Amino acid sequence: MGGPSAEREVSLSSGRECAAALRGEGFEVVELDAGPDLYVRLLDIKPDVVFNALHGRWGEDGCVQGLLEWLRIPYTHSGVLASALAMDKQRSKAAFRIAGLPVAESVIEAKSEVAARHMMEPPYVVKPNNEGSSVGIYLVHEGANTPPKLADDMPELVMVEQYVAGRELTVTVMGDRALTVTEIMTDGWYDYDAKYKPGGSWHVLPAEIPQDIFDLCMGFAKQAHDLLGCKGVSRTDFRWDDSKGAEGLFLLETNTQPGMTPTSLAPEQGAHCGITFGLFCAWMVEDASCDR
């Protein structure tokens, strides 16, 4: 849990909640804030399984997975390749596009160029190519005269993506099963604060959408999970313009380390399917392995 990424605080919250839930299921749990001494600490602790509650870079992009493979310690969630591929939004979108999944047009450009001129006709979104949790996302509205003023801590290369208007939908895949569809409701843009601050967003579960759109979301999420080679739990996010029917549904990205507090989207879908938070976490421990 924790670690050095931009999503450190979210990861610490996930880790604390998962540790408490696993203790409640009878597991002996050591909470480890992942720092530069991670290798030494793991050798000292000698865990039977690592529950990976890290989010963002290093914990979600194949790096820590590679370390755990090297040490031959079974771990939860996706392996090296699936994690790296899912975390790289442009490469995962290329895989989705080849497989026929609906994705928005996007380009990777230098931060300096994006801040100097429009790289595509507004509206569009600018975001890091390899961070999650809506960190550093800029929405450039239709008719905007100037490009966005990007923060200094944005990476040198960023993604510029066509903005897809519509409703926020998400599906959790648990093993070989898509659980259900949640609609995420906000008063504005679904950014970092909307995700994590109390009252920032609320969830409609299951989503009140036509059955054909519901079924498409479930099928696309499972297809994306399998296509990337994900293991354990993943969550795939969608935007749906309900004025265009099935043509208005777009897959945004697949998250291999979804938030793991009892009210997070993935555990909430598990609870809807009769899987308590404790059992949800325990299933991931039992599912853990090397060579993922």
SULFENJO-V335786 format. One record per residue. N is the residue number from 1. RES is the residue in one small letter. SS is DSSP state (H for helix, E for strand, - for the rest). PHI is phi in whole degrees, -180 to 180 (NA if undefined). BURIAL is I if it has 9 or more other ideal C-beta (glycine too) atoms within 8 Angstrom, else O. Layout:
N:RES:SS:PHI:BURIAL
N:RES:SS:PHI:BURIAL
//
This chain:
1:m:-:NA:I
2:g:-:79:I
3:g:-:79:I
4:p:-:-96:O
5:s:-:-79:I
6:a:-:-65:I
7:e:-:-105:I
8:r:H:-55:I
9:e:H:-65:O
10:v:H:-64:I
11:s:H:-65:I
12:l:H:-61:I
13:s:H:-65:I
14:s:H:-58:I
15:g:H:-62:I
16:r:H:-61:I
17:e:H:-66:I
18:c:H:-67:I
19:a:H:-61:I
20:a:H:-64:O
21:a:H:-64:I
22:l:H:-69:I
23:r:H:-62:I
24:g:H:-64:O
25:e:-:-93:I
26:g:-:97:O
27:f:-:-85:O
28:e:-:-89:O
29:v:-:-124:O
30:v:-:-112:O
31:e:-:-90:O
32:l:-:-126:I
33:d:-:-79:O
34:a:-:-74:I
35:g:-:-122:O
36:p:-:-63:O
37:d:-:-94:O
38:l:H:-56:I
39:y:H:-58:O
40:v:H:-66:O
41:r:H:-62:I
42:l:H:-65:I
43:l:H:-62:O
44:d:H:-72:O
45:i:H:-75:O
46:k:-:53:O
47:p:-:-72:O
48:d:-:-72:O
49:v:E:-145:I
50:v:E:-102:I
51:f:-:-90:I
52:n:-:-85:I
53:a:-:-108:I
54:l:-:-80:I
55:h:-:-119:I
56:g:-:77:I
57:r:-:-62:I
58:w:-:76:I
59:g:-:-97:I
60:e:-:-122:I
61:d:-:-111:I
62:g:-:102:I
63:c:H:-68:I
64:v:H:-68:I
65:q:H:-62:I
66:g:H:-64:I
67:l:H:-61:I
68:l:H:-68:I
69:e:H:-64:I
70:w:H:-60:O
71:l:H:-82:I
72:r:-:58:O
73:i:-:-104:I
74:p:E:-57:I
75:y:E:-143:I
76:t:-:-89:I
77:h:-:67:I
78:s:-:-81:I
79:g:-:-85:I
80:v:H:-61:I
81:l:H:-68:O
82:a:H:-62:I
83:s:H:-64:I
84:a:H:-63:I
85:l:H:-69:I
86:a:H:-67:I
87:m:H:-71:I
88:d:-:-88:I
89:k:H:-58:I
90:q:H:-69:I
91:r:H:-71:O
92:s:H:-67:I
93:k:H:-65:I
94:a:H:-63:O
95:a:H:-65:I
96:f:H:-63:I
97:r:H:-63:I
98:i:H:-61:O
99:a:-:-82:O
100:g:-:88:O
101:l:-:-81:I
102:p:-:-80:O
103:v:-:-130:I
104:a:-:-77:I
105:e:-:-67:O
106:s:E:-157:I
107:v:E:-138:O
108:i:E:-104:I
109:e:E:-137:I
110:a:E:-67:O
111:k:H:-56:I
112:s:H:-63:O
113:e:H:-69:I
114:v:H:-65:I
115:a:H:-78:I
116:a:H:-94:O
117:r:-:-158:O
118:h:-:-67:I
119:m:-:-90:I
120:m:-:-156:I
121:e:-:-66:O
122:p:-:-63:I
123:p:-:-85:I
124:y:E:-149:I
125:v:E:-120:I
126:v:E:-114:I
127:k:E:-154:I
128:p:E:-62:I
129:n:-:-79:I
130:n:-:-140:I
131:e:-:-129:I
132:g:-:-122:I
133:s:-:55:I
134:s:-:59:I
135:v:-:-73:I
136:g:-:66:I
137:i:-:-108:I
138:y:E:-121:I
139:l:E:-103:O
140:v:E:-102:I
141:h:-:-76:O
142:e:-:-57:O
143:g:-:84:O
144:a:-:-61:I
145:n:-:-82:O
146:t:-:-121:O
147:p:-:-72:I
148:p:-:-75:I
149:k:-:-89:O
150:l:-:-87:I
151:a:-:-65:O
152:d:-:-63:O
153:d:-:-86:O
154:m:-:-68:I
155:p:-:-65:O
156:e:-:-66:O
157:l:E:-114:O
158:v:E:-131:I
159:m:E:-94:I
160:v:E:-112:I
161:e:E:-128:I
162:q:E:-53:I
163:y:-:-77:I
164:v:-:-104:I
165:a:-:-71:O
166:g:-:133:I
167:r:E:-96:I
168:e:E:-88:I
169:l:E:-127:I
170:t:E:-149:I
171:v:E:-134:I
172:t:E:-94:I
173:v:E:-110:I
174:m:E:-122:I
175:g:-:68:O
176:d:-:-106:O
177:r:E:-134:O
178:a:E:-80:I
179:l:E:-83:I
180:t:E:-169:I
181:v:E:-113:I
182:t:E:-109:I
183:e:E:-100:I
184:i:E:-100:I
185:m:E:-107:O
186:t:-:-140:I
187:d:-:-87:O
188:g:-:-159:O
189:w:-:-74:O
190:y:-:-81:I
191:d:-:-101:I
192:y:H:-60:I
193:d:H:-65:O
194:a:H:-63:I
195:k:H:-71:I
196:y:H:-117:O
197:k:-:-88:O
198:p:-:-55:O
199:g:-:79:O
200:g:-:-69:I
201:s:-:-154:I
202:w:E:-140:O
203:h:E:-117:I
204:v:E:-106:I
205:l:E:-138:I
206:p:-:-74:I
207:a:-:-60:I
208:e:-:-90:O
209:i:-:-134:I
210:p:-:-58:O
211:q:H:-60:O
212:d:H:-67:O
213:i:H:-70:I
214:f:H:-56:I
215:d:H:-66:O
216:l:H:-62:I
217:c:H:-59:I
218:m:H:-61:I
219:g:H:-68:I
220:f:H:-64:I
221:a:H:-64:I
222:k:H:-66:I
223:q:H:-64:I
224:a:H:-64:I
225:h:H:-56:I
226:d:H:-71:O
227:l:H:-62:I
228:l:H:-79:I
229:g:-:83:I
230:c:-:-67:I
231:k:-:-128:I
232:g:-:65:I
233:v:E:-111:I
234:s:E:-134:I
235:r:E:-139:I
236:t:E:-113:I
237:d:E:-106:I
238:f:E:-133:I
239:r:E:-121:I
240:w:E:-134:I
241:d:-:-87:I
242:d:-:-71:I
243:s:-:-81:O
244:k:-:-116:O
245:g:H:61:O
246:a:H:-63:O
247:e:H:-68:O
248:g:H:-94:I
249:l:E:-96:I
250:f:E:-130:I
251:l:E:-86:I
252:l:E:-88:I
253:e:E:-168:I
254:t:E:-113:I
255:n:E:-106:I
256:t:-:-87:I
257:q:-:-130:I
258:p:-:-64:I
259:g:-:-52:I
260:m:-:-132:I
261:t:-:-107:I
262:p:-:-57:I
263:t:-:-99:O
264:s:-:-68:I
265:l:H:-61:I
266:a:H:-67:I
267:p:H:-62:I
268:e:H:-63:I
269:q:H:-68:I
270:g:H:-59:I
271:a:H:-61:I
272:h:H:-60:I
273:c:-:-91:O
274:g:-:88:O
275:i:-:-106:I
276:t:-:-64:O
277:f:H:-60:I
278:g:H:-61:I
279:l:H:-69:I
280:f:H:-61:I
281:c:H:-67:I
282:a:H:-63:I
283:w:H:-58:I
284:m:H:-66:I
285:v:H:-64:I
286:e:H:-66:O
287:d:H:-82:I
288:a:-:-60:I
289:s:E:-165:O
290:c:-:-94:I
291:d:-:54:O
292:r:-:-90:I
//
